Amino acid sequence: MLKKDIVDKVSHELSMQKQDVDLAVNIMLETMTEALIEERRIELRGFGSFSVRKRKPRSTKNPRTGKIMDIPARKTLHFTMSKSLKEALISEME
């Protein structure tokens, strides 16, 4: 699903103009981005939570060349789904 699809669905469900919904979605995404940059946790009840995790630097072998490579420390985004979302996904498979 694309951001455009979300905007279309919300604007249809709420009978709002797409411009207004697009602005609201953009503000929400910008706010979430800023919070993650500040390494704050984001919790959306009934959906899940986003957090930033730090990965340690490590060495690995390039399978193509066999050369040892050093991978620097970095930050990654981690998502944990809510219990209700997890249950909905499991029941969908049955």
Secondary structure, DSSP 4 states (H G I P E B T S, - for coil): --HHHHHHHHHHHHT--HHHHHHHHHHHHHHHHHHHHTT--EEETTTEEEEEEEE--EEEE-TTT--EEEEPPEEEEEEEE-HHHHHHHHHHH-
